[in-house]
Amino acid sequence: MAAKAKGTDDKTRPAFGPVKTRRVFEEICDQIRREVAAGTLRPGDKLPAERELALQFGASRTAVREALRSLEIAGVVGLQKGVKGGAFILDGNPTAVTQSIHDMLALGRISLDNLTEARMLTEQVVIRLACERATEEDFDALDRNIDETEEYTLAGRFVERLELAAQFYAMLAKMTRNEVLVVMVDAMTEILRHFVAKAGPAPKLDLIEHRRRFAKYLRARDAAKATEEMTAHLTKLHRHLMKHERKTAGARLAG
C-alpha cells in the first residue's frame, strides 16, 4: 500500500467536491462578452435572431433567451420588440452599478456611513483632477447650474433643485475626463438622491453659499480649499440624513 503523502491527512485535505458543468446560458453570455471586448460587436450592432443564435451556439432557444435577459440586466444588451426589434449591443449601462450598490444597502451589506465615506474619498480625487483638467467653459457651466439652483431654492421648488444637485455632481465628475469616475459618482449620487428626497431639504445647510465658495476655489484651481469646502458640506448633509434615518427607524419600532 502506497505511503500517504506528507501533509495530506484527513484533517488538512482540501474539501474538493464534484465539478459541475457550467450552465449553457452562462457560456453564451461569455461568448457574446468576448466578442464585445474584441470589438467584433460594437454599440448599436444587432445580434442575429434568437433562432439563428440557437443554431450558432448549438443550444436551445430557451438558453439563448435566458442569456439575453442576463445580458440585458447587466446593461450589455438592449432588447426591443416589434418588426425592427431584436437584441442590440448597448454603449454601457452605469445603472447596473447603481442597482448593485442599492441592493447592497437594502441587504445591509453596506451602510449610509460607508456610502458617505466612499463619496467623500471619491470627491477628493474628482476635485483634484477637475482642478487640473477643467476648462473655463466647464466652470461657466457649473456657475449656471448654481444660478438655477438658487432660483429653484428661492421658489421652494425642491424637487427640481434635487435634480440640479445631481447634475452638479455629474458635471464635476465629467471635468476629470475619466469615465470610470463619472460612473462611480453618478451611482453614488443617484442612491443618495433617494435618501435626500425622503429626508427633505436640510435646514440651515446654506447650499447656495456653499456652492458659490466651492466654485470659486475650483476656478482658482485650489484643490485643497475646494476639497475642504466639499467635505464640510457632505458632512452636514450626512448628519441630516442620519437624523432622518434614526427618526424613521424609531417610528417603525413605535408602530
C-alpha positions as a LaTeX table, in Angstrom:
\begin{tabular}{lrrr}
\hline
Residue & $x$ (\AA) & $y$ (\AA) & $z$ (\AA) \\
\hline
Met1 & 0.00 & 0.00 & 0.00 \\
Ala2 & 1.42 & 3.35 & $-1.00$ \\
Ala3 & 2.51 & 5.71 & 1.76 \\
Lys4 & 0.27 & 8.67 & 2.44 \\
Ala5 & 1.79 & 11.91 & 1.12 \\
Lys6 & 3.12 & 14.30 & 3.74 \\
Gly7 & 0.56 & 16.86 & 4.85 \\
Thr8 & $-2.42$ & 15.14 & 3.23 \\
Asp9 & $-4.08$ & 13.52 & 6.25 \\
Asp10 & $-7.86$ & 13.82 & 6.62 \\
Lys11 & $-7.61$ & 16.97 & 8.74 \\
Thr12 & $-5.69$ & 19.01 & 6.16 \\
Arg13 & $-7.06$ & 17.55 & 2.93 \\
Pro14 & $-8.91$ & 20.18 & 0.82 \\
Ala15 & $-12.67$ & 19.73 & 0.75 \\
Phe16 & $-12.99$ & 19.42 & $-3.01$ \\
Gly17 & $-16.36$ & 18.47 & $-4.47$ \\
Pro18 & $-17.64$ & 17.21 & $-7.80$ \\
Val19 & $-17.06$ & 19.52 & $-10.77$ \\
Lys20 & $-20.31$ & 20.76 & $-12.28$ \\
Thr21 & $-20.75$ & 21.71 & $-15.91$ \\
Arg22 & $-21.45$ & 25.39 & $-16.40$ \\
Arg23 & $-24.94$ & 26.33 & $-17.40$ \\
Val24 & $-25.29$ & 26.81 & $-21.13$ \\
Phe25 & $-26.64$ & 30.35 & $-20.90$ \\
Glu26 & $-23.53$ & 31.46 & $-18.96$ \\
Glu27 & $-21.27$ & 30.21 & $-21.75$ \\
Ile28 & $-23.43$ & 32.08 & $-24.28$ \\
Cys29 & $-23.08$ & 35.25 & $-22.19$ \\
Asp30 & $-19.30$ & 34.81 & $-22.04$ \\
Gln31 & $-19.00$ & 34.35 & $-25.80$ \\
Ile32 & $-21.02$ & 37.48 & $-26.52$ \\
Arg33 & $-18.98$ & 39.44 & $-23.97$ \\
Arg34 & $-15.74$ & 38.22 & $-25.58$ \\
Glu35 & $-16.90$ & 39.46 & $-28.99$ \\
Val36 & $-17.74$ & 42.86 & $-27.46$ \\
Ala37 & $-14.32$ & 43.03 & $-25.79$ \\
Ala38 & $-12.64$ & 42.10 & $-29.07$ \\
Gly39 & $-14.50$ & 44.84 & $-30.92$ \\
Thr40 & $-16.27$ & 42.41 & $-33.24$ \\
Leu41 & $-19.55$ & 43.57 & $-31.70$ \\
Arg42 & $-19.86$ & 47.30 & $-31.12$ \\
Pro43 & $-22.54$ & 49.55 & $-29.57$ \\
Gly44 & $-25.56$ & 49.67 & $-31.87$ \\
Asp45 & $-24.86$ & 46.32 & $-33.54$ \\
Lys46 & $-27.83$ & 44.00 & $-33.78$ \\
Leu47 & $-27.36$ & 40.36 & $-32.82$ \\
Pro48 & $-28.76$ & 37.61 & $-35.06$ \\
Ala49 & $-32.32$ & 36.48 & $-34.42$ \\
Glu50 & $-32.94$ & 34.14 & $-31.49$ \\
Arg51 & $-33.43$ & 31.14 & $-33.78$ \\
Glu52 & $-30.16$ & 31.79 & $-35.62$ \\
Leu53 & $-28.26$ & 32.32 & $-32.35$ \\
Ala54 & $-29.57$ & 28.98 & $-31.08$ \\
Leu55 & $-28.20$ & 27.27 & $-34.19$ \\
Gln56 & $-24.82$ & 29.02 & $-33.94$ \\
Phe57 & $-24.40$ & 28.16 & $-30.26$ \\
Gly58 & $-25.82$ & 24.66 & $-30.68$ \\
Ala59 & $-28.15$ & 25.45 & $-27.81$ \\
Ser60 & $-31.86$ & 25.69 & $-27.16$ \\
Arg61 & $-33.75$ & 28.91 & $-27.76$ \\
Thr62 & $-34.60$ & 28.88 & $-24.06$ \\
Ala63 & $-30.89$ & 29.06 & $-23.17$ \\
Val64 & $-30.37$ & 31.87 & $-25.69$ \\
Arg65 & $-33.35$ & 33.76 & $-24.28$ \\
Glu66 & $-32.02$ & 33.37 & $-20.73$ \\
Ala67 & $-28.58$ & 34.60 & $-21.80$ \\
Leu68 & $-30.04$ & 37.68 & $-23.50$ \\
Arg69 & $-32.11$ & 38.51 & $-20.42$ \\
Ser70 & $-28.99$ & 38.20 & $-18.26$ \\
Leu71 & $-27.03$ & 40.48 & $-20.58$ \\
Glu72 & $-29.92$ & 42.94 & $-20.60$ \\
Ile73 & $-29.88$ & 43.15 & $-16.79$ \\
Ala74 & $-26.10$ & 43.69 & $-16.92$ \\
Gly75 & $-26.57$ & 46.56 & $-19.39$ \\
Val76 & $-24.66$ & 44.87 & $-22.23$ \\
Val77 & $-27.66$ & 44.22 & $-24.47$ \\
Gly78 & $-30.89$ & 46.07 & $-25.09$ \\
Leu79 & $-33.97$ & 44.10 & $-26.14$ \\
Gln80 & $-36.50$ & 45.80 & $-28.39$ \\
Lys81 & $-39.86$ & 44.48 & $-29.54$ \\
Gly82 & $-41.58$ & 44.93 & $-32.90$ \\
Val83 & $-40.77$ & 44.34 & $-36.53$ \\
Lys84 & $-37.47$ & 46.22 & $-36.28$ \\
Gly85 & $-36.75$ & 44.93 & $-32.80$ \\
Gly86 & $-34.20$ & 42.42 & $-31.57$ \\
Ala87 & $-31.12$ & 42.36 & $-29.35$ \\
Phe88 & $-28.76$ & 45.32 & $-29.71$ \\
Ile89 & $-25.36$ & 45.95 & $-28.13$ \\
Leu90 & $-25.50$ & 48.95 & $-25.80$ \\
Asp91 & $-22.79$ & 51.50 & $-25.12$ \\
Gly92 & $-22.64$ & 50.61 & $-21.44$ \\
Asn93 & $-25.20$ & 50.99 & $-18.68$ \\
Pro94 & $-23.92$ & 52.60 & $-15.48$ \\
Thr95 & $-27.29$ & 52.00 & $-13.82$ \\
Ala96 & $-26.13$ & 48.42 & $-13.22$ \\
Val97 & $-23.53$ & 49.83 & $-10.80$ \\
Thr98 & $-26.19$ & 51.94 & $-9.11$ \\
Gln99 & $-28.51$ & 48.96 & $-8.71$ \\
Ser100 & $-25.73$ & 46.84 & $-7.27$ \\
Ile101 & $-24.90$ & 49.42 & $-4.58$ \\
His102 & $-28.60$ & 49.98 & $-3.89$ \\
Asp103 & $-29.14$ & 46.25 & $-3.40$ \\
Met104 & $-26.19$ & 46.04 & $-1.00$ \\
Leu105 & $-27.68$ & 48.89 & 1.04 \\
Ala106 & $-31.08$ & 47.18 & 1.12 \\
Leu107 & $-29.48$ & 43.91 & 2.24 \\
Gly108 & $-27.46$ & 45.63 & 4.96 \\
Arg109 & $-24.11$ & 44.79 & 3.35 \\
Ile110 & $-23.13$ & 48.45 & 3.36 \\
Ser111 & $-24.39$ & 51.38 & 5.42 \\
Leu112 & $-25.13$ & 55.03 & 4.78 \\
Asp113 & $-21.91$ & 55.75 & 6.69 \\
Asn114 & $-19.99$ & 53.55 & 4.23 \\
Leu115 & $-21.60$ & 55.26 & 1.26 \\
Thr116 & $-20.89$ & 58.78 & 2.51 \\
Glu117 & $-17.28$ & 57.90 & 3.33 \\
Ala118 & $-16.78$ & 56.45 & $-0.15$ \\
Arg119 & $-18.36$ & 59.51 & $-1.68$ \\
Met120 & $-16.09$ & 61.87 & 0.24 \\
Leu121 & $-12.98$ & 59.96 & $-0.77$ \\
Thr122 & $-14.09$ & 59.80 & $-4.40$ \\
Glu123 & $-14.86$ & 63.52 & $-4.47$ \\
Gln124 & $-11.35$ & 64.26 & $-3.25$ \\
Val125 & $-9.94$ & 62.59 & $-6.36$ \\
Val126 & $-12.57$ & 64.18 & $-8.59$ \\
Ile127 & $-11.82$ & 67.66 & $-7.28$ \\
Arg128 & $-8.08$ & 67.25 & $-7.70$ \\
Leu129 & $-8.44$ & 66.11 & $-11.32$ \\
Ala130 & $-11.08$ & 68.73 & $-12.08$ \\
Cys131 & $-8.71$ & 71.44 & $-10.87$ \\
Glu132 & $-6.09$ & 70.10 & $-13.27$ \\
Arg133 & $-8.26$ & 69.38 & $-16.32$ \\
Ala134 & $-11.37$ & 71.55 & $-16.30$ \\
Thr135 & $-11.78$ & 74.33 & $-18.85$ \\
Glu136 & $-13.24$ & 77.81 & $-18.39$ \\
Glu137 & $-16.32$ & 76.55 & $-20.24$ \\
Asp138 & $-16.69$ & 73.84 & $-17.58$ \\
Phe139 & $-16.52$ & 76.42 & $-14.81$ \\
Asp140 & $-19.06$ & 78.65 & $-16.56$ \\
Ala141 & $-21.47$ & 75.72 & $-16.92$ \\
Leu142 & $-21.11$ & 74.95 & $-13.21$ \\
Asp143 & $-21.88$ & 78.59 & $-12.36$ \\
Arg144 & $-25.05$ & 78.42 & $-14.46$ \\
Asn145 & $-26.10$ & 75.30 & $-12.57$ \\
Ile146 & $-25.63$ & 77.17 & $-9.27$ \\
Asp147 & $-27.65$ & 80.13 & $-10.55$ \\
Glu148 & $-30.53$ & 77.81 & $-11.47$ \\
Thr149 & $-30.25$ & 76.05 & $-8.13$ \\
Glu150 & $-30.60$ & 79.39 & $-6.36$ \\
Glu151 & $-33.71$ & 80.24 & $-8.41$ \\
Tyr152 & $-35.38$ & 76.93 & $-7.52$ \\
Thr153 & $-34.38$ & 77.30 & $-3.87$ \\
Leu154 & $-35.96$ & 80.75 & $-3.59$ \\
Ala155 & $-39.08$ & 79.45 & $-5.34$ \\
Gly156 & $-39.30$ & 76.49 & $-2.96$ \\
Arg157 & $-39.09$ & 74.04 & $-5.85$ \\
Phe158 & $-37.02$ & 71.43 & $-4.06$ \\
Val159 & $-37.79$ & 68.54 & $-6.43$ \\
Glu160 & $-36.24$ & 70.44 & $-9.32$ \\
Arg161 & $-33.40$ & 71.60 & $-7.04$ \\
Leu162 & $-32.61$ & 67.98 & $-6.26$ \\
Glu163 & $-32.30$ & 67.23 & $-9.97$ \\
Leu164 & $-29.93$ & 70.17 & $-10.39$ \\
Ala165 & $-27.85$ & 68.89 & $-7.47$ \\
Ala166 & $-27.41$ & 65.57 & $-9.27$ \\
Gln167 & $-26.40$ & 67.46 & $-12.41$ \\
Phe168 & $-23.89$ & 69.47 & $-10.37$ \\
Tyr169 & $-22.02$ & 66.35 & $-9.27$ \\
Ala170 & $-22.23$ & 64.83 & $-12.74$ \\
Met171 & $-20.74$ & 67.97 & $-14.29$ \\
Leu172 & $-17.97$ & 67.99 & $-11.70$ \\
Ala173 & $-17.16$ & 64.33 & $-12.40$ \\
Lys174 & $-17.03$ & 64.94 & $-16.16$ \\
Met175 & $-14.38$ & 67.60 & $-15.61$ \\
Thr176 & $-11.99$ & 64.77 & $-14.66$ \\
Arg177 & $-12.19$ & 63.38 & $-18.22$ \\
Asn178 & $-12.26$ & 59.95 & $-16.55$ \\
Glu179 & $-15.29$ & 57.85 & $-17.45$ \\
Val180 & $-14.80$ & 55.43 & $-14.54$ \\
Leu181 & $-15.07$ & 58.28 & $-12.05$ \\
Val182 & $-18.15$ & 59.57 & $-13.87$ \\
Val183 & $-19.88$ & 56.21 & $-13.44$ \\
Met184 & $-18.88$ & 55.94 & $-9.78$ \\
Val185 & $-20.07$ & 59.44 & $-8.93$ \\
Asp186 & $-23.33$ & 59.02 & $-10.85$ \\
Ala187 & $-24.05$ & 55.77 & $-9.00$ \\
Met188 & $-23.46$ & 57.22 & $-5.52$ \\
Thr189 & $-25.29$ & 60.46 & $-6.34$ \\
Glu190 & $-28.36$ & 58.60 & $-7.60$ \\
Ile191 & $-28.61$ & 56.49 & $-4.46$ \\
Leu192 & $-28.06$ & 59.40 & $-2.07$ \\
Arg193 & $-30.65$ & 61.39 & $-4.00$ \\
His194 & $-33.29$ & 58.91 & $-2.82$ \\
Phe195 & $-32.22$ & 59.48 & 0.80 \\
Val196 & $-32.35$ & 63.27 & 0.35 \\
Ala197 & $-35.78$ & 63.06 & $-1.31$ \\
Lys198 & $-37.12$ & 61.14 & 1.71 \\
Ala199 & $-35.46$ & 63.38 & 4.29 \\
Gly200 & $-36.29$ & 66.67 & 2.60 \\
Pro201 & $-34.00$ & 69.72 & 2.37 \\
Ala202 & $-31.71$ & 70.16 & 5.32 \\
Pro203 & $-32.39$ & 73.28 & 7.40 \\
Lys204 & $-29.59$ & 75.85 & 7.59 \\
Leu205 & $-27.46$ & 73.92 & 5.12 \\
Asp206 & $-26.70$ & 77.13 & 3.19 \\
Leu207 & $-26.44$ & 75.21 & $-0.06$ \\
Ile208 & $-26.06$ & 78.20 & $-2.38$ \\
Glu209 & $-23.36$ & 79.82 & $-0.26$ \\
His210 & $-21.50$ & 76.52 & $-0.19$ \\
Arg211 & $-21.79$ & 76.09 & $-3.96$ \\
Arg212 & $-20.52$ & 79.62 & $-4.63$ \\
Arg213 & $-17.49$ & 79.17 & $-2.37$ \\
Phe214 & $-16.74$ & 75.78 & $-3.85$ \\
Ala215 & $-16.96$ & 77.07 & $-7.43$ \\
Lys216 & $-14.64$ & 79.97 & $-6.55$ \\
Tyr217 & $-11.99$ & 77.60 & $-5.16$ \\
Leu218 & $-12.40$ & 75.24 & $-8.11$ \\
Arg219 & $-11.98$ & 78.03 & $-10.67$ \\
Ala220 & $-8.86$ & 79.15 & $-8.79$ \\
Arg221 & $-7.73$ & 75.52 & $-9.07$ \\
Asp222 & $-7.24$ & 75.38 & $-5.32$ \\
Ala223 & $-7.91$ & 71.67 & $-4.75$ \\
Ala224 & $-7.21$ & 71.83 & $-1.02$ \\
Lys225 & $-9.78$ & 74.53 & $-0.25$ \\
Ala226 & $-12.32$ & 73.08 & $-2.69$ \\
Thr227 & $-11.98$ & 69.67 & $-1.03$ \\
Glu228 & $-12.33$ & 71.20 & 2.44 \\
Glu229 & $-15.50$ & 73.00 & 1.35 \\
Met230 & $-16.99$ & 69.88 & $-0.21$ \\
Thr231 & $-16.15$ & 67.70 & 2.80 \\
Ala232 & $-17.78$ & 70.17 & 5.19 \\
His233 & $-20.95$ & 70.21 & 3.07 \\
Leu234 & $-21.18$ & 66.43 & 2.73 \\
Thr235 & $-20.58$ & 66.03 & 6.47 \\
Lys236 & $-23.52$ & 68.34 & 7.27 \\
Leu237 & $-25.69$ & 66.58 & 4.74 \\
His238 & $-24.79$ & 63.20 & 6.20 \\
Arg239 & $-25.79$ & 64.31 & 9.69 \\
His240 & $-29.15$ & 65.44 & 8.31 \\
Leu241 & $-29.75$ & 62.13 & 6.54 \\
Met242 & $-28.70$ & 60.07 & 9.56 \\
Lys243 & $-31.05$ & 62.08 & 11.80 \\
His244 & $-33.93$ & 61.32 & 9.45 \\
Glu245 & $-32.99$ & 57.63 & 9.25 \\
Arg246 & $-32.93$ & 57.35 & 13.06 \\
Lys247 & $-36.27$ & 59.13 & 13.30 \\
Thr248 & $-37.79$ & 56.82 & 10.70 \\
Ala249 & $-36.39$ & 53.72 & 12.43 \\
Gly250 & $-37.79$ & 54.92 & 15.76 \\
Ala251 & $-41.22$ & 55.47 & 14.24 \\
Arg252 & $-41.20$ & 51.94 & 12.82 \\
Leu253 & $-40.32$ & 50.47 & 16.22 \\
Ala254 & $-43.00$ & 52.55 & 17.95 \\
Gly255 & $-45.59$ & 51.39 & 15.40 \\
\hline
\end{tabular}
